[in-house]
Amino acid sequence: MSYQTLSELCKSLRWSRIDHERGERADVYCASDAELERAESSVGARFPDDYRWFMKHYGMRGLEDPRVNLCIHGYSLSFLGMFSPVDIAALNSHKWSSCDLLGKSLIPPWMLPVADSLSGDILLLDLSAAAYGTVWMRPRQQASVKWCASSPELIPIADSFTALIAIIVAQPQKASPGFNQDEALLL
């Protein structure tokens, strides 16, 4: 696939309809610069530019594209129907990276949880200098651990937020909008 900007990639996805006739506005789904700055200050790191752009232009708007129903390394990403608002992502970053009495936590302190499933899978954005911007999956069955820079418990999903959206866009369009877990695309 040829290189496309995040803007072009997002335009090629099917998003939930905004009902302008009922007074709904697209900006209610999006983060402002001030909200992004507060969240960054809260976690102590600047978010990657592509993630910042996405949160300012699409944010937590519903993604209704059936191409999101794919599996990467055996893990379903069908829960990406909506990304977490930046304030909730920052709050969950603190909550889920807080260590218990044994020094274990659900996620590393250098990660931002950008989406999570009802079953407990967490999609993470790496904010460390070593892998800045990389997208990881923390599977639901993973127990709390003592995190280190080379923890094998996380599953690599994409090199960047833009690469994640590109993976979704690159999936073939299905004839029917229904999703059958047995038909999930495996990467």
Short mmCIF file of the C-alpha atoms (twelve columns), coordinates in Angstrom:
data_MODEL
# 
_entry.id   MODEL 
# 
loop_
_atom_site.group_PDB 
_atom_site.id 
_atom_site.type_symbol 
_atom_site.label_atom_id 
_atom_site.label_alt_id 
_atom_site.label_comp_id 
_atom_site.label_asym_id 
_atom_site.label_seq_id 
_atom_site.Cartn_x 
_atom_site.Cartn_y 
_atom_site.Cartn_z 
_atom_site.pdbx_PDB_model_num 
ATOM 1   C CA . MET A 1   0.000   0.000   0.000  1 
ATOM 2   C CA . SER A 2   1.296   3.434   -0.831 1 
ATOM 3   C CA . TYR A 3   1.839   5.998   1.873  1 
ATOM 4   C CA . GLN A 4   -1.279  7.958   2.808  1 
ATOM 5   C CA . THR A 5   -1.701  10.667  5.388  1 
ATOM 6   C CA . LEU A 6   -3.792  10.008  8.459  1 
ATOM 7   C CA . SER A 7   -6.333  12.499  7.123  1 
ATOM 8   C CA . GLU A 8   -6.712  10.551  3.860  1 
ATOM 9   C CA . LEU A 9   -6.925  7.241   5.730  1 
ATOM 10  C CA . CYS A 10  -9.625  8.525   8.081  1 
ATOM 11  C CA . LYS A 11  -11.664 9.894   5.173  1 
ATOM 12  C CA . SER A 12  -11.763 6.406   3.646  1 
ATOM 13  C CA . LEU A 13  -13.334 4.856   6.760  1 
ATOM 14  C CA . ARG A 14  -17.037 4.754   7.585  1 
ATOM 15  C CA . TRP A 15  -17.795 6.806   10.711 1 
ATOM 16  C CA . SER A 16  -21.019 7.087   12.659 1 
ATOM 17  C CA . ARG A 17  -23.403 9.611   11.208 1 
ATOM 18  C CA . ILE A 18  -23.646 13.034  12.825 1 
ATOM 19  C CA . ASP A 19  -27.277 14.078  13.024 1 
ATOM 20  C CA . HIS A 20  -27.002 17.785  12.236 1 
ATOM 21  C CA . GLU A 21  -30.804 18.072  12.000 1 
ATOM 22  C CA . ARG A 22  -31.024 17.276  15.726 1 
ATOM 23  C CA . GLY A 23  -28.270 19.741  16.585 1 
ATOM 24  C CA . GLU A 24  -25.450 17.226  16.904 1 
ATOM 25  C CA . ARG A 25  -21.972 18.626  16.204 1 
ATOM 26  C CA . ALA A 26  -18.794 16.778  15.198 1 
ATOM 27  C CA . ASP A 27  -16.690 18.755  17.675 1 
ATOM 28  C CA . VAL A 28  -18.332 17.114  20.697 1 
ATOM 29  C CA . TYR A 29  -16.364 13.972  19.823 1 
ATOM 30  C CA . CYS A 30  -13.056 15.759  19.460 1 
ATOM 31  C CA . ALA A 31  -10.424 16.979  21.897 1 
ATOM 32  C CA . SER A 32  -9.391  20.604  22.067 1 
ATOM 33  C CA . ASP A 33  -5.773  21.746  22.323 1 
ATOM 34  C CA . ALA A 34  -6.399  22.575  25.984 1 
ATOM 35  C CA . GLU A 35  -7.786  19.082  26.686 1 
ATOM 36  C CA . LEU A 36  -4.814  17.473  24.958 1 
ATOM 37  C CA . GLU A 37  -2.376  19.648  26.915 1 
ATOM 38  C CA . ARG A 38  -4.077  18.793  30.225 1 
ATOM 39  C CA . ALA A 39  -3.948  15.075  29.445 1 
ATOM 40  C CA . GLU A 40  -0.291  15.310  28.378 1 
ATOM 41  C CA . SER A 41  0.552   17.211  31.538 1 
ATOM 42  C CA . SER A 42  -1.259  14.584  33.593 1 
ATOM 43  C CA . VAL A 43  0.744   11.687  32.123 1 
ATOM 44  C CA . GLY A 44  3.978   13.679  31.841 1 
ATOM 45  C CA . ALA A 45  4.585   13.151  28.123 1 
ATOM 46  C CA . ARG A 46  3.649   14.722  24.803 1 
ATOM 47  C CA . PHE A 47  1.433   12.527  22.656 1 
ATOM 48  C CA . PRO A 48  2.603   11.585  19.154 1 
ATOM 49  C CA . ASP A 49  1.520   14.092  16.505 1 
ATOM 50  C CA . ASP A 50  -0.631  11.591  14.590 1 
ATOM 51  C CA . TYR A 51  -2.576  10.649  17.722 1 
ATOM 52  C CA . ARG A 52  -2.995  14.342  18.626 1 
ATOM 53  C CA . TRP A 53  -4.308  15.079  15.119 1 
ATOM 54  C CA . PHE A 54  -6.724  12.139  15.280 1 
ATOM 55  C CA . MET A 55  -8.113  13.213  18.678 1 
ATOM 56  C CA . LYS A 56  -8.607  16.787  17.412 1 
ATOM 57  C CA . HIS A 57  -10.404 15.715  14.219 1 
ATOM 58  C CA . TYR A 58  -12.164 12.403  14.979 1 
ATOM 59  C CA . GLY A 59  -11.621 11.687  18.673 1 
ATOM 60  C CA . MET A 60  -14.192 9.340   20.080 1 
ATOM 61  C CA . ARG A 61  -16.533 9.443   17.098 1 
ATOM 62  C CA . GLY A 62  -17.924 5.983   16.408 1 
ATOM 63  C CA . LEU A 63  -16.130 3.905   13.797 1 
ATOM 64  C CA . GLU A 64  -18.729 1.824   11.963 1 
ATOM 65  C CA . ASP A 65  -16.430 0.408   9.319  1 
ATOM 66  C CA . PRO A 66  -16.549 -3.411  9.181  1 
ATOM 67  C CA . ARG A 67  -12.823 -3.472  8.336  1 
ATOM 68  C CA . VAL A 68  -12.111 -2.847  12.020 1 
ATOM 69  C CA . ASN A 69  -13.194 -6.458  12.624 1 
ATOM 70  C CA . LEU A 70  -9.771  -7.968  12.158 1 
ATOM 71  C CA . CYS A 71  -7.279  -9.916  14.206 1 
ATOM 72  C CA . ILE A 72  -3.615  -9.100  14.564 1 
ATOM 73  C CA . HIS A 73  -1.398  -11.799 16.047 1 
ATOM 74  C CA . GLY A 74  -4.543  -13.649 17.083 1 
ATOM 75  C CA . TYR A 75  -6.141  -10.715 18.915 1 
ATOM 76  C CA . SER A 76  -9.396  -9.169  17.737 1 
ATOM 77  C CA . LEU A 77  -9.489  -5.410  17.267 1 
ATOM 78  C CA . SER A 78  -13.264 -5.315  16.765 1 
ATOM 79  C CA . PHE A 79  -13.553 -3.210  19.952 1 
ATOM 80  C CA . LEU A 80  -12.056 -0.224  18.101 1 
ATOM 81  C CA . GLY A 81  -15.530 1.069   17.354 1 
ATOM 82  C CA . MET A 82  -14.581 4.015   19.547 1 
ATOM 83  C CA . PHE A 83  -11.332 5.356   20.977 1 
ATOM 84  C CA . SER A 84  -11.129 6.663   24.543 1 
ATOM 85  C CA . PRO A 85  -11.420 10.419  25.119 1 
ATOM 86  C CA . VAL A 86  -8.013  11.881  26.058 1 
ATOM 87  C CA . ASP A 87  -9.050  12.743  29.612 1 
ATOM 88  C CA . ILE A 88  -10.254 9.176   30.234 1 
ATOM 89  C CA . ALA A 89  -7.091  7.776   28.599 1 
ATOM 90  C CA . ALA A 90  -4.946  9.867   30.972 1 
ATOM 91  C CA . LEU A 91  -7.056  8.840   33.979 1 
ATOM 92  C CA . ASN A 92  -6.855  5.148   33.021 1 
ATOM 93  C CA . SER A 93  -3.116  5.496   32.453 1 
ATOM 94  C CA . HIS A 94  -2.703  6.501   36.096 1 
ATOM 95  C CA . LYS A 95  -5.213  3.982   37.421 1 
ATOM 96  C CA . TRP A 96  -3.965  0.961   35.452 1 
ATOM 97  C CA . SER A 97  -0.240  1.714   35.891 1 
ATOM 98  C CA . SER A 98  -0.506  2.129   39.674 1 
ATOM 99  C CA . CYS A 99  1.470   -0.616  41.369 1 
ATOM 100 C CA . ASP A 100 0.058   -2.998  43.942 1 
ATOM 101 C CA . LEU A 101 2.007   -4.031  47.068 1 
ATOM 102 C CA . LEU A 102 4.137   -6.398  44.971 1 
ATOM 103 C CA . GLY A 103 5.082   -3.655  42.487 1 
ATOM 104 C CA . LYS A 104 2.832   -5.065  39.759 1 
ATOM 105 C CA . SER A 105 0.380   -3.188  37.554 1 
ATOM 106 C CA . LEU A 106 -1.901  -3.820  34.567 1 
ATOM 107 C CA . ILE A 107 0.029   -1.568  32.168 1 
ATOM 108 C CA . PRO A 108 3.487   0.021   32.126 1 
ATOM 109 C CA . PRO A 109 3.612   3.630   33.353 1 
ATOM 110 C CA . TRP A 110 4.920   4.824   29.961 1 
ATOM 111 C CA . MET A 111 1.806   3.679   28.091 1 
ATOM 112 C CA . LEU A 112 -1.413  5.521   27.243 1 
ATOM 113 C CA . PRO A 113 -4.508  3.279   26.961 1 
ATOM 114 C CA . VAL A 114 -6.233  4.611   23.837 1 
ATOM 115 C CA . ALA A 115 -9.000  1.973   23.649 1 
ATOM 116 C CA . ASP A 116 -10.195 -0.994  25.657 1 
ATOM 117 C CA . SER A 117 -12.688 -3.792  25.252 1 
ATOM 118 C CA . LEU A 118 -15.454 -4.889  27.602 1 
ATOM 119 C CA . SER A 119 -13.532 -8.115  28.107 1 
ATOM 120 C CA . GLY A 120 -10.394 -6.285  29.236 1 
ATOM 121 C CA . ASP A 121 -8.128  -6.089  26.163 1 
ATOM 122 C CA . ILE A 122 -6.293  -2.749  26.165 1 
ATOM 123 C CA . LEU A 123 -4.793  -0.967  23.159 1 
ATOM 124 C CA . LEU A 124 -1.789  1.061   24.298 1 
ATOM 125 C CA . LEU A 125 0.200   3.918   22.792 1 
ATOM 126 C CA . ASP A 126 3.870   3.870   23.811 1 
ATOM 127 C CA . LEU A 127 5.138   7.191   25.183 1 
ATOM 128 C CA . SER A 128 8.654   5.979   26.030 1 
ATOM 129 C CA . ALA A 129 11.718  7.281   24.198 1 
ATOM 130 C CA . ALA A 130 12.651  3.749   23.081 1 
ATOM 131 C CA . ALA A 131 9.409   2.955   21.192 1 
ATOM 132 C CA . TYR A 132 7.602   6.304   21.039 1 
ATOM 133 C CA . GLY A 133 4.319   6.081   19.142 1 
ATOM 134 C CA . THR A 134 4.248   2.274   18.812 1 
ATOM 135 C CA . VAL A 135 0.822   0.676   19.360 1 
ATOM 136 C CA . TRP A 136 0.651   -2.404  21.617 1 
ATOM 137 C CA . MET A 137 -2.056  -4.781  22.873 1 
ATOM 138 C CA . ARG A 138 -2.308  -5.911  26.473 1 
ATOM 139 C CA . PRO A 139 -4.472  -9.052  26.296 1 
ATOM 140 C CA . ARG A 140 -7.258  -9.481  28.841 1 
ATOM 141 C CA . GLN A 141 -5.841  -12.714 30.217 1 
ATOM 142 C CA . GLN A 142 -2.518  -11.050 31.079 1 
ATOM 143 C CA . ALA A 143 -2.012  -10.795 34.838 1 
ATOM 144 C CA . SER A 144 -0.496  -7.748  36.493 1 
ATOM 145 C CA . VAL A 145 3.290   -7.764  36.160 1 
ATOM 146 C CA . LYS A 146 6.410   -5.856  37.173 1 
ATOM 147 C CA . TRP A 147 7.083   -3.964  33.947 1 
ATOM 148 C CA . CYS A 148 10.492  -3.385  32.445 1 
ATOM 149 C CA . ALA A 149 11.553  -1.898  29.116 1 
ATOM 150 C CA . SER A 150 11.713  -5.333  27.457 1 
ATOM 151 C CA . SER A 151 8.537   -6.908  28.875 1 
ATOM 152 C CA . PRO A 152 7.334   -9.674  26.520 1 
ATOM 153 C CA . GLU A 153 3.761   -9.482  27.844 1 
ATOM 154 C CA . LEU A 154 2.682   -6.854  25.311 1 
ATOM 155 C CA . ILE A 155 1.778   -7.704  21.708 1 
ATOM 156 C CA . PRO A 156 3.072   -5.316  18.992 1 
ATOM 157 C CA . ILE A 157 0.192   -4.093  16.809 1 
ATOM 158 C CA . ALA A 158 1.548   -1.205  14.704 1 
ATOM 159 C CA . ASP A 159 4.598   1.047   14.446 1 
ATOM 160 C CA . SER A 160 2.430   4.152   14.897 1 
ATOM 161 C CA . PHE A 161 -1.159  5.307   15.269 1 
ATOM 162 C CA . THR A 162 -1.200  6.138   11.549 1 
ATOM 163 C CA . ALA A 163 0.065   2.627   10.757 1 
ATOM 164 C CA . LEU A 164 -2.791  1.171   12.854 1 
ATOM 165 C CA . ILE A 165 -5.387  3.104   10.851 1 
ATOM 166 C CA . ALA A 166 -3.600  2.086   7.623  1 
ATOM 167 C CA . ILE A 167 -3.855  -1.587  8.626  1 
ATOM 168 C CA . ILE A 168 -7.605  -1.181  9.133  1 
ATOM 169 C CA . VAL A 169 -8.062  0.667   5.820  1 
ATOM 170 C CA . ALA A 170 -6.023  -1.982  3.957  1 
ATOM 171 C CA . GLN A 171 -8.489  -4.733  4.900  1 
ATOM 172 C CA . PRO A 172 -10.765 -5.907  2.084  1 
ATOM 173 C CA . GLN A 173 -14.307 -4.597  2.150  1 
ATOM 174 C CA . LYS A 174 -16.773 -7.348  3.076  1 
ATOM 175 C CA . ALA A 175 -20.008 -7.780  1.180  1 
ATOM 176 C CA . SER A 176 -22.132 -7.930  4.315  1 
ATOM 177 C CA . PRO A 177 -21.779 -5.527  7.233  1 
ATOM 178 C CA . GLY A 178 -22.269 -8.348  9.762  1 
ATOM 179 C CA . PHE A 179 -19.256 -9.697  11.612 1 
ATOM 180 C CA . ASN A 180 -18.624 -13.326 12.304 1 
ATOM 181 C CA . GLN A 181 -15.664 -13.925 14.617 1 
ATOM 182 C CA . ASP A 182 -14.787 -17.035 12.585 1 
ATOM 183 C CA . GLU A 183 -14.313 -14.814 9.532  1 
ATOM 184 C CA . ALA A 184 -11.963 -12.329 11.246 1 
ATOM 185 C CA . LEU A 185 -8.966  -11.508 9.113  1 
ATOM 186 C CA . LEU A 186 -5.721  -12.769 10.562 1 
ATOM 187 C CA . LEU A 187 -2.494  -10.791 10.148 1 
# 
